[in-house]
Amino acid sequence: MEKLRLCNLAKLESMSNGNSDFIIKMIHSFIYNTTTALDEFKSSIEAKDLMTLSKIAHKLKPSFDIMGVHSLKDQILRIEQYEREPFENDEMMAICNHFMEKSVEVIDELTEYNNNKEA
């Protein structure tokens, strides 16, 4: 399996029993669903909608785990807890923005990975 910088696909590889078509489909699904969720995440930050931010983080948590995006695990868990905190918090905004930036990098990395596998 190709070494990735932000992801560790060992769990996905194990789930797939080495079926590369399954891995490619799961990565496509992750890219699509995460891109859609990040659009909603950005809108929720702008609207200061903590409940939706929390729900999006909760929804993304399992797929980030399967893709081995361990570097964002703590951030996802913190964002998931935000519905109980006031939004006017610089640390919270920094975490949300960092999460979005790194998630885009994960999407880019997995897109490149899939493009190389499909070529």
N, CA, C and O of each residue as an XYZ file, in Angstrom:
476
protein
N       0.839     -1.177      0.000
C       0.000      0.000      0.000
C       0.887      1.244      0.000
O       1.864      1.327      0.744
N       0.535      2.185     -0.828
C       1.275      3.442     -0.964
C       1.248      4.227      0.348
O       0.214      4.301      1.011
N       2.386      4.809      0.717
C       2.501      5.592      1.952
C       1.886      6.969      1.726
O       2.250      7.680      0.789
N       0.951      7.332      2.597
C       0.302      8.631      2.533
C       0.736      9.467      3.730
O       1.104      8.928      4.774
N       0.692     10.772      3.571
C       1.146     11.692      4.610
C       0.087     11.925      5.689
O       0.419     11.949      6.874
N      -1.166     12.095      5.306
C      -2.225     12.450      6.252
C      -3.152     11.290      6.606
O      -3.880     11.356      7.596
N      -3.128     10.254      5.817
C      -4.037      9.123      6.003
C      -3.250      7.839      6.200
O      -2.106      7.713      5.763
N      -3.886      6.898      6.864
C      -3.339      5.558      7.003
C      -4.459      4.604      6.606
O      -5.410      4.402      7.361
N      -4.340      4.028      5.431
C      -5.419      3.211      4.883
C      -5.376      1.755      5.339
O      -6.041      0.907      4.745
N      -4.609      1.455      6.377
C      -4.485      0.071      6.852
C      -5.835     -0.503      7.268
O      -6.128     -1.660      6.966
N      -6.658      0.279      7.951
C      -7.975     -0.201      8.385
C      -8.870     -0.475      7.179
O      -9.560     -1.493      7.139
N      -8.863      0.416      6.209
C      -9.645      0.226      4.991
C      -9.143     -0.985      4.222
O      -9.939     -1.776      3.716
N      -7.839     -1.131      4.134
C      -7.233     -2.279      3.458
C      -7.681     -3.581      4.127
O      -8.019     -4.550      3.447
N      -7.682     -3.595      5.442
C      -8.103     -4.779      6.189
C      -9.583     -5.078      5.949
O      -9.960     -6.231      5.740
N     -10.415     -4.047      5.978
C     -11.856     -4.218      5.742
C     -12.139     -4.761      4.348
O     -13.097     -5.508      4.146
N     -11.302     -4.383      3.392
C     -11.546     -4.725      1.990
C     -10.970     -6.076      1.594
O     -11.220     -6.563      0.491
N     -10.194     -6.685      2.497
C      -9.487     -7.930      2.160
C      -8.654     -7.769      0.889
O      -8.534     -8.700      0.092
N      -8.082     -6.581      0.708
C      -7.204     -6.327     -0.427
C      -7.907     -6.034     -1.738
O      -7.256     -5.973     -2.781
N      -9.222     -5.850     -1.712
C      -9.988     -5.567     -2.925
C      -9.788     -4.095     -3.308
O     -10.390     -3.205     -2.708
N      -8.944     -3.851     -4.304
C      -8.601     -2.472     -4.671
C      -9.796     -1.701     -5.229
O      -9.877     -0.487     -5.039
N     -10.726     -2.372     -5.910
C     -11.926     -1.681     -6.400
C     -12.762     -1.154     -5.234
O     -13.282     -0.040     -5.287
N     -12.886     -1.963     -4.185
C     -13.627     -1.544     -2.993
C     -12.955     -0.331     -2.354
O     -13.627      0.624     -1.965
N     -11.635     -0.375     -2.248
C     -10.889      0.737     -1.649
C     -11.119      2.017     -2.444
O     -11.382      3.071     -1.865
N     -11.022      1.929     -3.754
C     -11.235      3.103     -4.610
C     -12.649      3.650     -4.436
O     -12.833      4.864     -4.344
N     -13.653      2.766     -4.391
C     -15.046      3.209     -4.205
C     -15.241      3.875     -2.849
O     -15.929      4.891     -2.746
N     -14.642      3.308     -1.814
C     -14.767      3.892     -0.474
C     -14.102      5.270     -0.418
O     -14.618      6.190      0.217
N     -12.968      5.403     -1.079
C     -12.290      6.702     -1.103
C     -13.122      7.718     -1.880
O     -13.240      8.869     -1.458
N     -13.702      7.310     -3.014
C     -14.598      8.208     -3.760
C     -15.751      8.666     -2.870
O     -16.092      9.848     -2.840
N     -16.339      7.732     -2.155
C     -17.452      8.054     -1.264
C     -17.006      9.028     -0.171
O     -17.710      9.992      0.128
N     -15.846      8.778      0.419
C     -15.309      9.667      1.448
C     -15.112     11.074      0.888
O     -15.503     12.056      1.519
N     -14.511     11.171     -0.284
C     -14.247     12.478     -0.900
C     -15.553     13.229     -1.140
O     -15.666     14.405     -0.795
N     -16.536     12.555     -1.729
C     -17.817     13.200     -2.024
C     -18.516     13.646     -0.734
O     -18.918     14.802     -0.605
N     -18.652     12.723      0.206
C     -19.379     13.026      1.440
C     -18.673     14.085      2.282
O     -19.329     14.935      2.885
N     -17.360     14.041      2.326
C     -16.614     15.015      3.121
C     -16.664     16.393      2.471
O     -16.803     17.399      3.167
N     -16.555     16.453      1.158
C     -16.660     17.734      0.456
C     -18.016     18.376      0.720
O     -18.099     19.571      1.006
N     -19.067     17.586      0.624
C     -20.421     18.081      0.893
C     -20.545     18.552      2.338
O     -21.101     19.618      2.602
N     -20.030     17.762      3.266
C     -20.101     18.115      4.686
C     -19.305     19.383      4.987
O     -19.725     20.195      5.811
N     -18.160     19.557      4.326
C     -17.346     20.753      4.576
C     -18.029     22.024      4.076
O     -17.859     23.091      4.665
N     -18.798     21.917      2.998
C     -19.582     23.075      2.541
C     -20.582     23.486      3.624
O     -20.734     24.668      3.933
N     -21.255     22.493      4.189
C     -22.217     22.755      5.261
C     -21.495     23.238      6.529
O     -21.999     24.099      7.250
N     -20.330     22.679      6.785
C     -19.524     23.065      7.949
C     -19.158     24.546      7.864
O     -19.285     25.282      8.843
N     -18.702     24.976      6.686
C     -18.322     26.384      6.486
C     -19.521     27.303      6.711
O     -19.406     28.327      7.384
N     -20.660     26.935      6.151
C     -21.875     27.735      6.344
C     -22.269     27.797      7.815
O     -22.732     28.830      8.299
N     -22.084     26.698      8.514
C     -22.435     26.644      9.940
C     -21.506     27.509     10.783
O     -21.938     28.104     11.769
N     -20.236     27.582     10.401
C     -19.307     28.478     11.103
C     -19.769     29.921     10.913
O     -19.847     30.688     11.873
N     -20.074     30.281      9.664
C     -20.507     31.648      9.367
C     -21.794     31.995     10.112
O     -21.968     33.130     10.556
N     -22.700     31.017     10.249
C     -23.973     31.237     10.936
C     -23.856     31.050     12.450
O     -24.817     31.282     13.185
N     -22.676     30.631     12.911
C     -22.443     30.326     14.327
C     -23.456     29.299     14.840
O     -23.988     29.414     15.944
N     -23.699     28.304     14.008
C     -24.660     27.239     14.308
C     -23.919     26.051     14.928
O     -23.471     25.140     14.230
N     -23.805     26.088     16.242
C     -23.035     25.072     16.955
C     -23.661     23.687     16.861
O     -22.947     22.687     16.778
N     -24.966     23.622     16.873
C     -25.640     22.328     16.802
C     -25.292     21.618     15.495
O     -24.996     20.423     15.498
N     -25.326     22.341     14.387
C     -25.003     21.738     13.095
C     -23.524     21.373     13.019
O     -23.182     20.313     12.496
N     -22.641     22.228     13.528
C     -21.210     21.895     13.558
C     -20.984     20.586     14.306
O     -20.228     19.723     13.859
N     -21.640     20.454     15.430
C     -21.512     19.240     16.232
C     -22.017     18.016     15.468
O     -21.383     16.960     15.491
N     -23.144     18.158     14.801
C     -23.715     17.037     14.033
C     -22.818     16.641     12.860
O     -22.656     15.455     12.571
N     -22.242     17.625     12.191
C     -21.346     17.333     11.066
C     -20.112     16.588     11.567
O     -19.696     15.597     10.967
N     -19.531     17.059     12.661
C     -18.358     16.381     13.228
C     -18.710     14.945     13.605
O     -17.934     14.023     13.355
N     -19.872     14.760     14.202
C     -20.310     13.415     14.590
C     -20.457     12.520     13.358
O     -20.088     11.346     13.386
N     -20.994     13.084     12.289
C     -21.195     12.323     11.050
C     -19.865     11.969     10.378
O     -19.736     10.890      9.800
N     -18.887     12.855     10.447
C     -17.592     12.631      9.797
C     -16.675     11.696     10.581
O     -15.797     11.056     10.002
N     -16.871     11.617     11.866
C     -15.950     10.875     12.741
C     -15.677      9.440     12.277
O     -14.508      9.060     12.207
N     -16.690      8.621     11.957
C     -16.391      7.240     11.549
C     -15.610      7.141     10.239
O     -14.719      6.301     10.115
N     -15.931      7.985      9.270
C     -15.229      7.892      7.987
C     -13.784      8.375      8.111
O     -12.898      7.843      7.443
N     -13.536      9.372      8.955
C     -12.159      9.807      9.190
C     -11.374      8.700      9.885
O     -10.180      8.532      9.641
N     -12.047      7.949     10.747
C     -11.400      6.819     11.417
C     -11.032      5.731     10.409
O      -9.913      5.217     10.434
N     -11.956      5.381      9.532
C     -11.697      4.339      8.530
C     -10.562      4.751      7.600
O      -9.756      3.911      7.198
N     -10.489      6.034      7.254
C      -9.426      6.515      6.374
C      -8.122      6.776      7.128
O      -7.123      7.176      6.530
N      -8.137      6.549      8.427
C      -6.915      6.681      9.216
C      -6.414      8.102      9.347
O      -5.206      8.338      9.379
N      -7.333      9.051      9.421
C      -6.957     10.458      9.572
C      -6.857     10.747     11.076
O      -7.674     11.473     11.643
N      -5.855     10.170     11.688
C      -5.707     10.250     13.142
C      -5.322     11.645     13.622
O      -5.606     12.002     14.765
N      -4.687     12.429     12.777
C      -4.239     13.767     13.177
C      -5.404     14.712     13.470
O      -5.213     15.731     14.134
N      -6.602     14.394     12.989
C      -7.764     15.263     13.218
C      -8.752     14.682     14.227
O      -9.804     15.272     14.473
N      -8.426     13.547     14.803
C      -9.352     12.874     15.725
C      -9.732     13.764     16.909
O     -10.913     13.904     17.225
N      -8.742     14.360     17.558
C      -9.029     15.214     18.717
C      -9.866     16.428     18.328
O     -10.746     16.848     19.079
N      -9.587     16.991     17.145
C     -10.362     18.149     16.698
C     -11.815     17.768     16.429
O     -12.728     18.512     16.787
N     -12.032     16.625     15.808
C     -13.406     16.180     15.553
C     -14.149     16.018     16.877
O     -15.295     16.449     17.006
N     -13.502     15.403     17.851
C     -14.140     15.198     19.156
C     -14.452     16.529     19.839
O     -15.511     16.676     20.449
N     -13.544     17.495     19.742
C     -13.791     18.813     20.351
C     -14.938     19.531     19.659
O     -15.805     20.104     20.319
N     -14.946     19.502     18.331
C     -16.019     20.171     17.588
C     -17.357     19.515     17.909
O     -18.379     20.194     18.014
N     -17.348     18.221     18.061
C     -18.575     17.492     18.392
C     -19.165     17.972     19.729
O     -20.375     17.890     19.937
N     -18.328     18.461     20.612
C     -18.779     18.938     21.928
C     -19.217     20.406     21.917
O     -19.700     20.902     22.935
N     -19.061     21.105     20.801
C     -19.275     22.553     20.761
C     -20.699     23.002     21.032
O     -20.907     24.152     21.420
N     -21.670     22.152     20.844
C     -23.045     22.602     21.048
C     -23.265     23.051     22.495
O     -24.248     23.728     22.795
N     -22.362     22.676     23.376
C     -22.491     23.027     24.790
C     -21.656     24.253     25.174
O     -21.613     24.623     26.347
N     -21.000     24.881     24.212
C     -20.095     25.996     24.516
C     -20.546     27.267     23.793
O     -21.197     27.185     22.751
N     -20.205     28.445     24.336
C     -20.489     29.687     23.611
C     -19.586     29.791     22.377
O     -18.430     29.370     22.410
N     -20.118     30.347     21.302
C     -19.360     30.366     20.049
C     -18.276     31.432     20.019
O     -17.285     31.268     19.308
N     -18.428     32.489     20.746
C     -17.450     33.587     20.690
C     -16.155     33.177     21.387
O     -15.826     33.663     22.469
N     -15.447     32.290     20.750
C     -14.243     31.725     21.343
C     -13.200     31.608     20.233
O     -13.397     30.869     19.268
N     -12.088     32.337     20.371
C     -11.049     32.337     19.334
C     -10.447     30.956     19.128
O     -10.138     30.565     18.003
N     -10.283     30.216     20.227
C      -9.720     28.870     20.111
C     -10.647     27.974     19.283
O     -10.187     27.192     18.450
N     -11.937     28.094     19.518
C     -12.912     27.302     18.776
C     -12.845     27.614     17.282
O     -12.861     26.707     16.449
N     -12.772     28.892     16.955
C     -12.684     29.289     15.546
C     -11.406     28.753     14.917
O     -11.420     28.283     13.780
N     -10.300     28.824     15.656
C      -9.022     28.321     15.142
C      -9.102     26.818     14.890
O      -8.598     26.330     13.879
N      -9.730     26.088     15.798
C      -9.867     24.636     15.630
C     -10.736     24.326     14.417
O     -10.390     23.459     13.614
N     -11.849     25.019     14.278
C     -12.743     24.791     13.129
C     -12.032     25.101     11.814
O     -12.129     24.331     10.859
N     -11.323     26.218     11.764
C     -10.617     26.591     10.533
C      -9.494     25.608     10.215
O      -9.308     25.233      9.058
N      -8.751     25.193     11.229
C      -7.680     24.210     11.023
C      -8.266     22.884     10.544
O      -7.723     22.251      9.639
N      -9.364     22.474     11.146
C     -10.025     21.235     10.737
C     -10.426     21.297      9.263
O     -10.214     20.343      8.514
N     -11.003     22.422      8.855
C     -11.405     22.567      7.450
C     -10.196     22.523      6.525
O     -10.221     21.825      5.511
N      -9.143     23.255      6.857
C      -7.939     23.285      6.013
C      -7.329     21.894      5.872
O      -6.998     21.465      4.766
N      -7.180     21.197      6.989
C      -6.572     19.861      6.956
C      -7.480     18.860      6.252
O      -6.992     17.951      5.581
N      -8.784     19.014      6.395
C      -9.717     18.115      5.711
C      -9.605     18.268      4.201
O      -9.680     17.281      3.469
N      -9.427     19.492      3.733
C      -9.224     19.727      2.299
C      -7.923     19.062      1.846
O      -7.869     18.484      0.761
N      -6.876     19.141      2.669
C      -5.619     18.465      2.332
C      -5.806     16.949      2.265
O      -5.235     16.289      1.397
N      -6.602     16.401      3.176
C      -6.897     14.960      3.158
C      -7.618     14.597      1.865
O      -7.278     13.605      1.220
N      -8.611     15.396      1.487
C      -9.348     15.153      0.242
C      -8.397     15.197     -0.947
O      -8.460     14.335     -1.823
N      -7.522     16.189     -0.985
C      -6.553     16.300     -2.083
C      -5.640     15.079     -2.135
O      -5.379     14.536     -3.209
N      -5.156     14.649     -0.970
C      -4.260     13.496     -0.920
C      -4.967     12.228     -1.405
O      -4.394     11.451     -2.169
N      -6.198     12.020     -0.967
C      -6.934     10.821     -1.377
C      -7.352     10.883     -2.846
O      -7.417      9.854     -3.518
N      -7.634     12.077     -3.340
C      -7.946     12.232     -4.766
C      -6.736     11.841     -5.603
O      -6.866     11.114     -6.588
N      -5.564     12.321     -5.213
C      -4.337     11.966     -5.931
C      -4.069     10.463     -5.832
O      -3.686      9.833     -6.818
N      -4.268      9.902     -4.666
C      -4.082      8.456     -4.464
C      -4.987      7.672     -5.420
O      -4.530      6.758     -6.107
N      -6.269      8.035     -5.457
C      -7.211      7.343     -6.345
C      -6.848      7.536     -7.809
O      -6.926      6.594     -8.598
N      -6.451      8.749     -8.177
C      -6.068      9.002     -9.572
C      -4.899      8.121     -9.983
O      -4.867      7.620    -11.107
N      -3.940      7.927     -9.087
C      -2.798      7.058     -9.375
C      -3.219      5.598     -9.482
O      -2.673      4.856    -10.299
N      -4.180      5.179     -8.670
C      -4.641      3.783     -8.692
C      -5.490      3.489     -9.928
O      -5.471      2.377    -10.454
N      -6.231      4.494    -10.383
C      -7.118      4.304    -11.531
C      -6.382      4.448    -12.857
O      -6.880      4.006    -13.893
N      -5.211      5.059    -12.837
C      -4.456      5.311    -14.078
C      -3.903      4.030    -14.670
O      -3.246      4.063    -15.710
